[in-house]
Amino acid sequence: MAFVSVGQKYGFVSAGDVFRQRIADARAEERKKVEDERAKSEAEKLNTARGLLEDGVAMDMLVRRFNLTEEQICGK
């Protein structure tokens, strides 16, 4: 059986319910920040690899160094 707080049982919002909701909101916000930073990092890595390809760096070296596929680097 799932946890049921006193407030949930009797139909009011308790201080514990508010506290648990604040913790859940903070965790969700932190997860979103981490995901946004990860997406930004991936985009920067891809742009760097594409720039180096244009400058004449070998594709096999870029694939190994940046851990990307040729399709990702070429933009297909």
N, CA, C and O atoms as a Tripos MOL2 file, in Angstrom:
@<TRIPOS>MOLECULE
protein
  304   303    76     0     0
PROTEIN
NO_CHARGES

@<TRIPOS>ATOM
      1 N           0.8380   -1.1710    0.0000 N.3       1 MET1
      2 CA          0.0000    0.0000    0.0000 C.3       1 MET1
      3 C           0.8910    1.2460    0.0000 C.2       1 MET1
      4 O           1.9030    1.2990    0.6990 O.2       1 MET1
      5 N           0.5080    2.2240   -0.7770 N.am      2 ALA2
      6 CA          1.2850    3.4520   -0.8980 C.3       2 ALA2
      7 C           1.1250    4.3040    0.3610 C.2       2 ALA2
      8 O           0.1330    4.2110    1.0850 O.2       2 ALA2
      9 N           2.1440    5.1380    0.5920 N.am      3 PHE3
     10 CA          2.1250    6.0400    1.7380 C.3       3 PHE3
     11 C           1.0070    7.0640    1.5890 C.2       3 PHE3
     12 O           0.8720    7.6900    0.5380 O.2       3 PHE3
     13 N           0.2100    7.2340    2.6320 N.am      4 VAL4
     14 CA         -0.8480    8.2320    2.6510 C.3       4 VAL4
     15 C          -0.6330    9.1000    3.8780 C.2       4 VAL4
     16 O          -0.6390    8.6180    5.0110 O.2       4 VAL4
     17 N          -0.4400   10.4160    3.6270 N.am      5 SER5
     18 CA         -0.2140   11.3080    4.7550 C.3       5 SER5
     19 C          -1.5330   11.6040    5.4590 C.2       5 SER5
     20 O          -2.6070   11.3130    4.9320 O.2       5 SER5
     21 N          -1.4460   12.1730    6.6280 N.am      6 VAL6
     22 CA         -2.6410   12.5460    7.3830 C.3       6 VAL6
     23 C          -3.4710   13.5480    6.5860 C.2       6 VAL6
     24 O          -4.6990   13.4660    6.5460 O.2       6 VAL6
     25 N          -2.7760   14.4970    5.9510 N.am      7 GLY7
     26 CA         -3.4820   15.4960    5.1560 C.3       7 GLY7
     27 C          -4.2300   14.8780    3.9900 C.2       7 GLY7
     28 O          -5.3610   15.2640    3.6970 O.2       7 GLY7
     29 N          -3.6020   13.9230    3.3270 N.am      8 GLN8
     30 CA         -4.2750   13.2590    2.2160 C.3       8 GLN8
     31 C          -5.4570   12.4340    2.7080 C.2       8 GLN8
     32 O          -6.4920   12.3660    2.0440 O.2       8 GLN8
     33 N          -5.3060   11.8150    3.8570 N.am      9 LYS9
     34 CA         -6.3670   10.9640    4.3950 C.3       9 LYS9
     35 C          -7.5970   11.7860    4.7550 C.2       9 LYS9
     36 O          -8.7250   11.3560    4.5130 O.2       9 LYS9
     37 N          -7.3820   12.9860    5.3420 N.am     10 TYR10
     38 CA         -8.5070   13.7910    5.8010 C.3      10 TYR10
     39 C          -8.8360   14.9750    4.8910 C.2      10 TYR10
     40 O          -9.7330   15.7610    5.1980 O.2      10 TYR10
     41 N          -8.1130   15.1060    3.7680 N.am     11 GLY11
     42 CA         -8.4750   16.0890    2.7700 C.3      11 GLY11
     43 C          -7.9400   17.4930    2.9810 C.2      11 GLY11
     44 O          -8.5590   18.4510    2.5180 O.2      11 GLY11
     45 N          -6.8180   17.6520    3.6610 N.am     12 PHE12
     46 CA         -6.1970   18.9740    3.7940 C.3      12 PHE12
     47 C          -4.7020   18.8460    3.5290 C.2      12 PHE12
     48 O          -4.1450   17.7490    3.5530 O.2      12 PHE12
     49 N          -4.0730   19.9660    3.2780 N.am     13 VAL13
     50 CA         -2.6400   19.9750    2.9820 C.3      13 VAL13
     51 C          -1.8810   20.1960    4.2810 C.2      13 VAL13
     52 O          -2.0390   21.2230    4.9420 O.2      13 VAL13
     53 N          -1.0670   19.2320    4.6320 N.am     14 SER14
     54 CA         -0.2840   19.3490    5.8620 C.3      14 SER14
     55 C           1.0710   19.9810    5.5650 C.2      14 SER14
     56 O           1.4600   20.1230    4.4060 O.2      14 SER14
     57 N           1.7730   20.3530    6.6080 N.am     15 ALA15
     58 CA          3.1150   20.9210    6.4480 C.3      15 ALA15
     59 C           4.0500   19.8970    5.8170 C.2      15 ALA15
     60 O           4.9190   20.2620    5.0250 O.2      15 ALA15
     61 N           3.8870   18.6480    6.1500 N.am     16 GLY16
     62 CA          4.7060   17.5870    5.5570 C.3      16 GLY16
     63 C           4.4500   17.4530    4.0620 C.2      16 GLY16
     64 O           5.3800   17.2320    3.2860 O.2      16 GLY16
     65 N           3.1860   17.5880    3.6560 N.am     17 ASP17
     66 CA          2.8590   17.5370    2.2330 C.3      17 ASP17
     67 C           3.5430   18.6820    1.4830 C.2      17 ASP17
     68 O           4.0770   18.4820    0.3920 O.2      17 ASP17
     69 N           3.5240   19.8630    2.0610 N.am     18 VAL18
     70 CA          4.1650   21.0240    1.4430 C.3      18 VAL18
     71 C           5.6670   20.7960    1.3500 C.2      18 VAL18
     72 O           6.2780   21.0850    0.3210 O.2      18 VAL18
     73 N           6.2600   20.2840    2.4090 N.am     19 PHE19
     74 CA          7.6960   20.0060    2.4330 C.3      19 PHE19
     75 C           8.0720   18.9890    1.3640 C.2      19 PHE19
     76 O           9.0310   19.2010    0.6220 O.2      19 PHE19
     77 N           7.3320   17.8910    1.2740 N.am     20 ARG20
     78 CA          7.6150   16.8610    0.2680 C.3      20 ARG20
     79 C           7.4540   17.4040   -1.1450 C.2      20 ARG20
     80 O           8.2270   17.0460   -2.0330 O.2      20 ARG20
     81 N           6.4650   18.2610   -1.3660 N.am     21 GLN21
     82 CA          6.2570   18.8430   -2.6880 C.3      21 GLN21
     83 C           7.4100   19.7820   -3.0620 C.2      21 GLN21
     84 O           7.8440   19.8050   -4.2130 O.2      21 GLN21
     85 N           7.8960   20.5450   -2.1010 N.am     22 ARG22
     86 CA          9.0340   21.4400   -2.3670 C.3      22 ARG22
     87 C          10.2790   20.6450   -2.7340 C.2      22 ARG22
     88 O          11.0290   21.0360   -3.6270 O.2      22 ARG22
     89 N          10.4960   19.5320   -2.0470 N.am     23 ILE23
     90 CA         11.6410   18.6760   -2.3530 C.3      23 ILE23
     91 C          11.4970   18.1010   -3.7570 C.2      23 ILE23
     92 O          12.4620   18.0890   -4.5210 O.2      23 ILE23
     93 N          10.3170   17.6310   -4.1020 N.am     24 ALA24
     94 CA         10.0840   17.0640   -5.4310 C.3      24 ALA24
     95 C          10.2870   18.1170   -6.5160 C.2      24 ALA24
     96 O          10.8680   17.8250   -7.5610 O.2      24 ALA24
     97 N           9.8150   19.3350   -6.2770 N.am     25 ASP25
     98 CA          9.9880   20.4200   -7.2470 C.3      25 ASP25
     99 C          11.4590   20.7760   -7.4270 C.2      25 ASP25
    100 O          11.9110   21.0090   -8.5480 O.2      25 ASP25
    101 N          12.2020   20.8170   -6.3300 N.am     26 ALA26
    102 CA         13.6260   21.1380   -6.4010 C.3      26 ALA26
    103 C          14.3840   20.0570   -7.1680 C.2      26 ALA26
    104 O          15.2730   20.3700   -7.9590 O.2      26 ALA26
    105 N          14.0470   18.8070   -6.9440 N.am     27 ARG27
    106 CA         14.7070   17.7150   -7.6660 C.3      27 ARG27
    107 C          14.3900   17.7710   -9.1560 C.2      27 ARG27
    108 O          15.2730   17.5460   -9.9850 O.2      27 ARG27
    109 N          13.1510   18.0650   -9.5010 N.am     28 ALA28
    110 CA         12.7660   18.1660  -10.9070 C.3      28 ALA28
    111 C          13.5040   19.3170  -11.5880 C.2      28 ALA28
    112 O          13.9550   19.1850  -12.7260 O.2      28 ALA28
    113 N          13.6220   20.4340  -10.8970 N.am     29 GLU29
    114 CA         14.3420   21.5850  -11.4440 C.3      29 GLU29
    115 C          15.8170   21.2540  -11.6570 C.2      29 GLU29
    116 O          16.3970   21.6290  -12.6760 O.2      29 GLU29
    117 N          16.4180   20.5610  -10.7080 N.am     30 GLU30
    118 CA         17.8190   20.1810  -10.8240 C.3      30 GLU30
    119 C          18.0260   19.2180  -11.9940 C.2      30 GLU30
    120 O          19.0000   19.3430  -12.7360 O.2      30 GLU30
    121 N          17.1120   18.2580  -12.1600 N.am     31 ARG31
    122 CA         17.1970   17.3290  -13.2840 C.3      31 ARG31
    123 C          17.1310   18.0670  -14.6150 C.2      31 ARG31
    124 O          17.8710   17.7500  -15.5460 O.2      31 ARG31
    125 N          16.2370   19.0580  -14.7000 N.am     32 LYS32
    126 CA         16.0870   19.8320  -15.9270 C.3      32 LYS32
    127 C          17.3600   20.6160  -16.2260 C.2      32 LYS32
    128 O          17.7760   20.6920  -17.3820 O.2      32 LYS32
    129 N          17.9850   21.1990  -15.2070 N.am     33 LYS33
    130 CA         19.2360   21.9300  -15.4090 C.3      33 LYS33
    131 C          20.3250   21.0030  -15.9390 C.2      33 LYS33
    132 O          21.0630   21.3680  -16.8540 O.2      33 LYS33
    133 N          20.4230   19.8190  -15.3730 N.am     34 VAL34
    134 CA         21.4410   18.8620  -15.8050 C.3      34 VAL34
    135 C          21.2000   18.4420  -17.2570 C.2      34 VAL34
    136 O          22.1410   18.3520  -18.0450 O.2      34 VAL34
    137 N          19.9470   18.1880  -17.6030 N.am     35 GLU35
    138 CA         19.6240   17.7970  -18.9740 C.3      35 GLU35
    139 C          19.9200   18.9270  -19.9540 C.2      35 GLU35
    140 O          20.4260   18.6750  -21.0480 O.2      35 GLU35
    141 N          19.6150   20.1670  -19.5800 N.am     36 ASP36
    142 CA         19.9020   21.3110  -20.4450 C.3      36 ASP36
    143 C          21.3980   21.4870  -20.6440 C.2      36 ASP36
    144 O          21.8440   21.7590  -21.7580 O.2      36 ASP36
    145 N          22.1780   21.3370  -19.5820 N.am     37 GLU37
    146 CA         23.6300   21.4500  -19.6850 C.3      37 GLU37
    147 C          24.2070   20.3440  -20.5590 C.2      37 GLU37
    148 O          25.1330   20.5750  -21.3360 O.2      37 GLU37
    149 N          23.6530   19.1450  -20.4270 N.am     38 ARG38
    150 CA         24.1260   18.0190  -21.2300 C.3      38 ARG38
    151 C          23.8280   18.2610  -22.7100 C.2      38 ARG38
    152 O          24.6740   17.9920  -23.5630 O.2      38 ARG38
    153 N          22.6430   18.7630  -23.0180 N.am     39 ALA39
    154 CA         22.2820   19.0400  -24.4090 C.3      39 ALA39
    155 C          23.1720   20.1370  -24.9860 C.2      39 ALA39
    156 O          23.5970   20.0560  -26.1390 O.2      39 ALA39
    157 N          23.4490   21.1530  -24.1900 N.am     40 LYS40
    158 CA         24.3190   22.2430  -24.6370 C.3      40 LYS40
    159 C          25.7230   21.7140  -24.9040 C.2      40 LYS40
    160 O          26.3440   22.0760  -25.9030 O.2      40 LYS40
    161 N          26.2190   20.8670  -24.0250 N.am     41 SER41
    162 CA         27.5510   20.2830  -24.1820 C.3      41 SER41
    163 C          27.6320   19.4370  -25.4480 C.2      41 SER41
    164 O          28.6210   19.5050  -26.1770 O.2      41 SER41
    165 N          26.6060   18.6460  -25.7120 N.am     42 GLU42
    166 CA         26.5820   17.8110  -26.9140 C.3      42 GLU42
    167 C          26.5750   18.6770  -28.1710 C.2      42 GLU42
    168 O          27.2490   18.3540  -29.1490 O.2      42 GLU42
    169 N          25.8200   19.7720  -28.1530 N.am     43 ALA43
    170 CA         25.7650   20.6620  -29.3080 C.3      43 ALA43
    171 C          27.1210   21.3240  -29.5470 C.2      43 ALA43
    172 O          27.5540   21.4530  -30.6920 O.2      43 ALA43
    173 N          27.7850   21.7380  -28.4860 N.am     44 GLU44
    174 CA         29.1150   22.3370  -28.6190 C.3      44 GLU44
    175 C          30.1190   21.3250  -29.1660 C.2      44 GLU44
    176 O          30.9500   21.6640  -30.0090 O.2      44 GLU44
    177 N          30.0420   20.0930  -28.6890 N.am     45 LYS45
    178 CA         30.9450   19.0420  -29.1530 C.3      45 LYS45
    179 C          30.7310   18.7880  -30.6470 C.2      45 LYS45
    180 O          31.6960   18.6250  -31.3940 O.2      45 LYS45
    181 N          29.4830   18.7560  -31.0770 N.am     46 LEU46
    182 CA         29.1590   18.5230  -32.4800 C.3      46 LEU46
    183 C          29.6490   19.6820  -33.3520 C.2      46 LEU46
    184 O          30.2070   19.4580  -34.4260 O.2      46 LEU46
    185 N          29.4420   20.9040  -32.8950 N.am     47 ASN47
    186 CA         29.9090   22.0630  -33.6540 C.3      47 ASN47
    187 C          31.4280   22.0780  -33.7660 C.2      47 ASN47
    188 O          31.9660   22.4310  -34.8150 O.2      47 ASN47
    189 N          32.1160   21.7040  -32.7130 N.am     48 THR48
    190 CA         33.5790   21.6470  -32.7470 C.3      48 THR48
    191 C          34.0500   20.5930  -33.7450 C.2      48 THR48
    192 O          34.9710   20.8410  -34.5230 O.2      48 THR48
    193 N          33.4260   19.4280  -33.7260 N.am     49 ALA49
    194 CA         33.8030   18.3580  -34.6500 C.3      49 ALA49
    195 C          33.5600   18.7920  -36.0970 C.2      49 ALA49
    196 O          34.3880   18.5270  -36.9680 O.2      49 ALA49
    197 N          32.4450   19.4480  -36.3530 N.am     50 ARG50
    198 CA         32.1580   19.9160  -37.7230 C.3      50 ARG50
    199 C          33.1600   20.9780  -38.1670 C.2      50 ARG50
    200 O          33.5900   20.9890  -39.3210 O.2      50 ARG50
    201 N          33.5270   21.8600  -37.2590 N.am     51 GLY51
    202 CA         34.5190   22.8800  -37.5880 C.3      51 GLY51
    203 C          35.8720   22.2710  -37.9150 C.2      51 GLY51
    204 O          36.5380   22.6910  -38.8610 O.2      51 GLY51
    205 N          36.2730   21.2840  -37.1340 N.am     52 LEU52
    206 CA         37.5500   20.6150  -37.3960 C.3      52 LEU52
    207 C          37.5070   19.8480  -38.7120 C.2      52 LEU52
    208 O          38.5170   19.7760  -39.4120 O.2      52 LEU52
    209 N          36.3700   19.2810  -39.0590 N.am     53 LEU53
    210 CA         36.2320   18.5770  -40.3340 C.3      53 LEU53
    211 C          36.4250   19.5600  -41.4870 C.2      53 LEU53
    212 O          37.1000   19.2530  -42.4690 O.2      53 LEU53
    213 N          35.8360   20.7260  -41.3600 N.am     54 GLU54
    214 CA         36.0020   21.7520  -42.3880 C.3      54 GLU54
    215 C          37.4540   22.2090  -42.4890 C.2      54 GLU54
    216 O          37.9020   22.6050  -43.5650 O.2      54 GLU54
    217 N          38.1890   22.1590  -41.3900 N.am     55 ASP55
    218 CA         39.5930   22.5630  -41.3890 C.3      55 ASP55
    219 C          40.5240   21.4630  -41.8970 C.2      55 ASP55
    220 O          41.7340   21.6680  -41.9890 O.2      55 ASP55
    221 N          39.9630   20.2930  -42.2290 N.am     56 GLY56
    222 CA         40.7660   19.2430  -42.8410 C.3      56 GLY56
    223 C          41.1850   18.1060  -41.9320 C.2      56 GLY56
    224 O          42.0040   17.2790  -42.3320 O.2      56 GLY56
    225 N          40.6590   18.0360  -40.7380 N.am     57 VAL57
    226 CA         41.0000   16.9300  -39.8420 C.3      57 VAL57
    227 C          40.2900   15.6760  -40.3540 C.2      57 VAL57
    228 O          39.1420   15.7400  -40.7940 O.2      57 VAL57
    229 N          40.9730   14.5520  -40.2930 N.am     58 ALA58
    230 CA         40.4420   13.2900  -40.8120 C.3      58 ALA58
    231 C          39.1990   12.8500  -40.0380 C.2      58 ALA58
    232 O          39.1160   12.9930  -38.8180 O.2      58 ALA58
    233 N          38.2350   12.3090  -40.7910 N.am     59 MET59
    234 CA         36.9650   11.8740  -40.2090 C.3      59 MET59
    235 C          37.1710   10.7890  -39.1570 C.2      59 MET59
    236 O          36.5330   10.8330  -38.1050 O.2      59 MET59
    237 N          38.0490    9.8130  -39.4150 N.am     60 ASP60
    238 CA         38.2400    8.7290  -38.4420 C.3      60 ASP60
    239 C          38.7850    9.2560  -37.1160 C.2      60 ASP60
    240 O          38.4580    8.7210  -36.0570 O.2      60 ASP60
    241 N          39.6130   10.3000  -37.1660 N.am     61 MET61
    242 CA         40.1310   10.8890  -35.9420 C.3      61 MET61
    243 C          39.0050   11.5930  -35.1650 C.2      61 MET61
    244 O          38.9440   11.5050  -33.9380 O.2      61 MET61
    245 N          38.1290   12.2800  -35.8800 N.am     62 LEU62
    246 CA         37.0150   12.9740  -35.2310 C.3      62 LEU62
    247 C          36.0500   11.9730  -34.5950 C.2      62 LEU62
    248 O          35.5510   12.1980  -33.4920 O.2      62 LEU62
    249 N          35.7950   10.8830  -35.2860 N.am     63 VAL63
    250 CA         34.8880    9.8570  -34.7600 C.3      63 VAL63
    251 C          35.4350    9.2870  -33.4570 C.2      63 VAL63
    252 O          34.6910    9.1040  -32.4940 O.2      63 VAL63
    253 N          36.7440    9.0050  -33.4280 N.am     64 ARG64
    254 CA         37.3550    8.4640  -32.2090 C.3      64 ARG64
    255 C          37.4140    9.4980  -31.0940 C.2      64 ARG64
    256 O          37.0930    9.1900  -29.9460 O.2      64 ARG64
    257 N          37.8190   10.7120  -31.4170 N.am     65 ARG65
    258 CA         38.0400   11.7430  -30.4010 C.3      65 ARG65
    259 C          36.7300   12.2080  -29.7530 C.2      65 ARG65
    260 O          36.6540   12.3680  -28.5350 O.2      65 ARG65
    261 N          35.6980   12.4230  -30.5820 N.am     66 PHE66
    262 CA         34.4550   12.9950  -30.0700 C.3      66 PHE66
    263 C          33.3750   11.9570  -29.7800 C.2      66 PHE66
    264 O          32.3020   12.2950  -29.2810 O.2      66 PHE66
    265 N          33.6610   10.6920  -30.0920 N.am     67 ASN67
    266 CA         32.7090    9.6120  -29.8440 C.3      67 ASN67
    267 C          31.3700    9.8900  -30.5350 C.2      67 ASN67
    268 O          30.3010    9.7110  -29.9520 O.2      67 ASN67
    269 N          31.4580   10.3300  -31.7870 N.am     68 LEU68
    270 CA         30.2810   10.5880  -32.6110 C.3      68 LEU68
    271 C          30.3560    9.6990  -33.8450 C.2      68 LEU68
    272 O          31.4200    9.1720  -34.1680 O.2      68 LEU68
    273 N          29.2340    9.5310  -34.5370 N.am     69 THR69
    274 CA         29.2380    8.7780  -35.7870 C.3      69 THR69
    275 C          29.4960    9.7320  -36.9390 C.2      69 THR69
    276 O          29.3610   10.9470  -36.8010 O.2      69 THR69
    277 N          29.8720    9.1620  -38.0810 N.am     70 GLU70
    278 CA         30.0990    9.9840  -39.2710 C.3      70 GLU70
    279 C          28.8270   10.7080  -39.6780 C.2      70 GLU70
    280 O          28.8830   11.8520  -40.1290 O.2      70 GLU70
    281 N          27.6780   10.0540  -39.5240 N.am     71 GLU71
    282 CA         26.4010   10.6680  -39.8820 C.3      71 GLU71
    283 C          26.1030   11.8860  -39.0120 C.2      71 GLU71
    284 O          25.5940   12.8950  -39.5000 O.2      71 GLU71
    285 N          26.4190   11.7850  -37.7340 N.am     72 GLN72
    286 CA         26.1890   12.9250  -36.8360 C.3      72 GLN72
    287 C          27.0800   14.0960  -37.2230 C.2      72 GLN72
    288 O          26.6310   15.2410  -37.2470 O.2      72 GLN72
    289 N          28.3330   13.8140  -37.5250 N.am     73 ILE73
    290 CA         29.2700   14.8870  -37.8540 C.3      73 ILE73
    291 C          28.9040   15.5290  -39.1800 C.2      73 ILE73
    292 O          28.9580   16.7510  -39.3190 O.2      73 ILE73
    293 N          28.5300   14.7080  -40.1560 N.am     74 CYS74
    294 CA         28.1820   15.2500  -41.4830 C.3      74 CYS74
    295 C          26.8160   15.9270  -41.4850 C.2      74 CYS74
    296 O          26.5240   16.7160  -42.3840 O.2      74 CYS74
    297 N          25.9820   15.6340  -40.5010 N.am     75 GLY75
    298 CA         24.6710   16.2730  -40.4000 C.3      75 GLY75
    299 C          23.5860   15.5700  -41.1750 C.2      75 GLY75
    300 O          22.5940   16.1960  -41.5500 O.2      75 GLY75
    301 N          23.7470   14.2820  -41.4280 N.am     76 LYS76
    302 CA         22.7490   13.5220  -42.1860 C.3      76 LYS76
    303 C          21.7370   12.9010  -41.2730 C.2      76 LYS76
    304 O          20.8200   12.2240  -41.7370 O.2      76 LYS76
@<TRIPOS>BOND
     1     1     2 1
     2     2     3 1
     3     3     4 2
     4     3     5 am
     5     5     6 1
     6     6     7 1
     7     7     8 2
     8     7     9 am
     9     9    10 1
    10    10    11 1
    11    11    12 2
    12    11    13 am
    13    13    14 1
    14    14    15 1
    15    15    16 2
    16    15    17 am
    17    17    18 1
    18    18    19 1
    19    19    20 2
    20    19    21 am
    21    21    22 1
    22    22    23 1
    23    23    24 2
    24    23    25 am
    25    25    26 1
    26    26    27 1
    27    27    28 2
    28    27    29 am
    29    29    30 1
    30    30    31 1
    31    31    32 2
    32    31    33 am
    33    33    34 1
    34    34    35 1
    35    35    36 2
    36    35    37 am
    37    37    38 1
    38    38    39 1
    39    39    40 2
    40    39    41 am
    41    41    42 1
    42    42    43 1
    43    43    44 2
    44    43    45 am
    45    45    46 1
    46    46    47 1
    47    47    48 2
    48    47    49 am
    49    49    50 1
    50    50    51 1
    51    51    52 2
    52    51    53 am
    53    53    54 1
    54    54    55 1
    55    55    56 2
    56    55    57 am
    57    57    58 1
    58    58    59 1
    59    59    60 2
    60    59    61 am
    61    61    62 1
    62    62    63 1
    63    63    64 2
    64    63    65 am
    65    65    66 1
    66    66    67 1
    67    67    68 2
    68    67    69 am
    69    69    70 1
    70    70    71 1
    71    71    72 2
    72    71    73 am
    73    73    74 1
    74    74    75 1
    75    75    76 2
    76    75    77 am
    77    77    78 1
    78    78    79 1
    79    79    80 2
    80    79    81 am
    81    81    82 1
    82    82    83 1
    83    83    84 2
    84    83    85 am
    85    85    86 1
    86    86    87 1
    87    87    88 2
    88    87    89 am
    89    89    90 1
    90    90    91 1
    91    91    92 2
    92    91    93 am
    93    93    94 1
    94    94    95 1
    95    95    96 2
    96    95    97 am
    97    97    98 1
    98    98    99 1
    99    99   100 2
   100    99   101 am
   101   101   102 1
   102   102   103 1
   103   103   104 2
   104   103   105 am
   105   105   106 1
   106   106   107 1
   107   107   108 2
   108   107   109 am
   109   109   110 1
   110   110   111 1
   111   111   112 2
   112   111   113 am
   113   113   114 1
   114   114   115 1
   115   115   116 2
   116   115   117 am
   117   117   118 1
   118   118   119 1
   119   119   120 2
   120   119   121 am
   121   121   122 1
   122   122   123 1
   123   123   124 2
   124   123   125 am
   125   125   126 1
   126   126   127 1
   127   127   128 2
   128   127   129 am
   129   129   130 1
   130   130   131 1
   131   131   132 2
   132   131   133 am
   133   133   134 1
   134   134   135 1
   135   135   136 2
   136   135   137 am
   137   137   138 1
   138   138   139 1
   139   139   140 2
   140   139   141 am
   141   141   142 1
   142   142   143 1
   143   143   144 2
   144   143   145 am
   145   145   146 1
   146   146   147 1
   147   147   148 2
   148   147   149 am
   149   149   150 1
   150   150   151 1
   151   151   152 2
   152   151   153 am
   153   153   154 1
   154   154   155 1
   155   155   156 2
   156   155   157 am
   157   157   158 1
   158   158   159 1
   159   159   160 2
   160   159   161 am
   161   161   162 1
   162   162   163 1
   163   163   164 2
   164   163   165 am
   165   165   166 1
   166   166   167 1
   167   167   168 2
   168   167   169 am
   169   169   170 1
   170   170   171 1
   171   171   172 2
   172   171   173 am
   173   173   174 1
   174   174   175 1
   175   175   176 2
   176   175   177 am
   177   177   178 1
   178   178   179 1
   179   179   180 2
   180   179   181 am
   181   181   182 1
   182   182   183 1
   183   183   184 2
   184   183   185 am
   185   185   186 1
   186   186   187 1
   187   187   188 2
   188   187   189 am
   189   189   190 1
   190   190   191 1
   191   191   192 2
   192   191   193 am
   193   193   194 1
   194   194   195 1
   195   195   196 2
   196   195   197 am
   197   197   198 1
   198   198   199 1
   199   199   200 2
   200   199   201 am
   201   201   202 1
   202   202   203 1
   203   203   204 2
   204   203   205 am
   205   205   206 1
   206   206   207 1
   207   207   208 2
   208   207   209 am
   209   209   210 1
   210   210   211 1
   211   211   212 2
   212   211   213 am
   213   213   214 1
   214   214   215 1
   215   215   216 2
   216   215   217 am
   217   217   218 1
   218   218   219 1
   219   219   220 2
   220   219   221 am
   221   221   222 1
   222   222   223 1
   223   223   224 2
   224   223   225 am
   225   225   226 1
   226   226   227 1
   227   227   228 2
   228   227   229 am
   229   229   230 1
   230   230   231 1
   231   231   232 2
   232   231   233 am
   233   233   234 1
   234   234   235 1
   235   235   236 2
   236   235   237 am
   237   237   238 1
   238   238   239 1
   239   239   240 2
   240   239   241 am
   241   241   242 1
   242   242   243 1
   243   243   244 2
   244   243   245 am
   245   245   246 1
   246   246   247 1
   247   247   248 2
   248   247   249 am
   249   249   250 1
   250   250   251 1
   251   251   252 2
   252   251   253 am
   253   253   254 1
   254   254   255 1
   255   255   256 2
   256   255   257 am
   257   257   258 1
   258   258   259 1
   259   259   260 2
   260   259   261 am
   261   261   262 1
   262   262   263 1
   263   263   264 2
   264   263   265 am
   265   265   266 1
   266   266   267 1
   267   267   268 2
   268   267   269 am
   269   269   270 1
   270   270   271 1
   271   271   272 2
   272   271   273 am
   273   273   274 1
   274   274   275 1
   275   275   276 2
   276   275   277 am
   277   277   278 1
   278   278   279 1
   279   279   280 2
   280   279   281 am
   281   281   282 1
   282   282   283 1
   283   283   284 2
   284   283   285 am
   285   285   286 1
   286   286   287 1
   287   287   288 2
   288   287   289 am
   289   289   290 1
   290   290   291 1
   291   291   292 2
   292   291   293 am
   293   293   294 1
   294   294   295 1
   295   295   296 2
   296   295   297 am
   297   297   298 1
   298   298   299 1
   299   299   300 2
   300   299   301 am
   301   301   302 1
   302   302   303 1
   303   303   304 2
@<TRIPOS>SUBSTRUCTURE
     1 MET1         2 RESIDUE 1 A MET
     2 ALA2         6 RESIDUE 1 A ALA
     3 PHE3        10 RESIDUE 1 A PHE
     4 VAL4        14 RESIDUE 1 A VAL
     5 SER5        18 RESIDUE 1 A SER
     6 VAL6        22 RESIDUE 1 A VAL
     7 GLY7        26 RESIDUE 1 A GLY
     8 GLN8        30 RESIDUE 1 A GLN
     9 LYS9        34 RESIDUE 1 A LYS
    10 TYR10       38 RESIDUE 1 A TYR
    11 GLY11       42 RESIDUE 1 A GLY
    12 PHE12       46 RESIDUE 1 A PHE
    13 VAL13       50 RESIDUE 1 A VAL
    14 SER14       54 RESIDUE 1 A SER
    15 ALA15       58 RESIDUE 1 A ALA
    16 GLY16       62 RESIDUE 1 A GLY
    17 ASP17       66 RESIDUE 1 A ASP
    18 VAL18       70 RESIDUE 1 A VAL
    19 PHE19       74 RESIDUE 1 A PHE
    20 ARG20       78 RESIDUE 1 A ARG
    21 GLN21       82 RESIDUE 1 A GLN
    22 ARG22       86 RESIDUE 1 A ARG
    23 ILE23       90 RESIDUE 1 A ILE
    24 ALA24       94 RESIDUE 1 A ALA
    25 ASP25       98 RESIDUE 1 A ASP
    26 ALA26      102 RESIDUE 1 A ALA
    27 ARG27      106 RESIDUE 1 A ARG
    28 ALA28      110 RESIDUE 1 A ALA
    29 GLU29      114 RESIDUE 1 A GLU
    30 GLU30      118 RESIDUE 1 A GLU
    31 ARG31      122 RESIDUE 1 A ARG
    32 LYS32      126 RESIDUE 1 A LYS
    33 LYS33      130 RESIDUE 1 A LYS
    34 VAL34      134 RESIDUE 1 A VAL
    35 GLU35      138 RESIDUE 1 A GLU
    36 ASP36      142 RESIDUE 1 A ASP
    37 GLU37      146 RESIDUE 1 A GLU
    38 ARG38      150 RESIDUE 1 A ARG
    39 ALA39      154 RESIDUE 1 A ALA
    40 LYS40      158 RESIDUE 1 A LYS
    41 SER41      162 RESIDUE 1 A SER
    42 GLU42      166 RESIDUE 1 A GLU
    43 ALA43      170 RESIDUE 1 A ALA
    44 GLU44      174 RESIDUE 1 A GLU
    45 LYS45      178 RESIDUE 1 A LYS
    46 LEU46      182 RESIDUE 1 A LEU
    47 ASN47      186 RESIDUE 1 A ASN
    48 THR48      190 RESIDUE 1 A THR
    49 ALA49      194 RESIDUE 1 A ALA
    50 ARG50      198 RESIDUE 1 A ARG
    51 GLY51      202 RESIDUE 1 A GLY
    52 LEU52      206 RESIDUE 1 A LEU
    53 LEU53      210 RESIDUE 1 A LEU
    54 GLU54      214 RESIDUE 1 A GLU
    55 ASP55      218 RESIDUE 1 A ASP
    56 GLY56      222 RESIDUE 1 A GLY
    57 VAL57      226 RESIDUE 1 A VAL
    58 ALA58      230 RESIDUE 1 A ALA
    59 MET59      234 RESIDUE 1 A MET
    60 ASP60      238 RESIDUE 1 A ASP
    61 MET61      242 RESIDUE 1 A MET
    62 LEU62      246 RESIDUE 1 A LEU
    63 VAL63      250 RESIDUE 1 A VAL
    64 ARG64      254 RESIDUE 1 A ARG
    65 ARG65      258 RESIDUE 1 A ARG
    66 PHE66      262 RESIDUE 1 A PHE
    67 ASN67      266 RESIDUE 1 A ASN
    68 LEU68      270 RESIDUE 1 A LEU
    69 THR69      274 RESIDUE 1 A THR
    70 GLU70      278 RESIDUE 1 A GLU
    71 GLU71      282 RESIDUE 1 A GLU
    72 GLN72      286 RESIDUE 1 A GLN
    73 ILE73      290 RESIDUE 1 A ILE
    74 CYS74      294 RESIDUE 1 A CYS
    75 GLY75      298 RESIDUE 1 A GLY
    76 LYS76      302 RESIDUE 1 A LYS
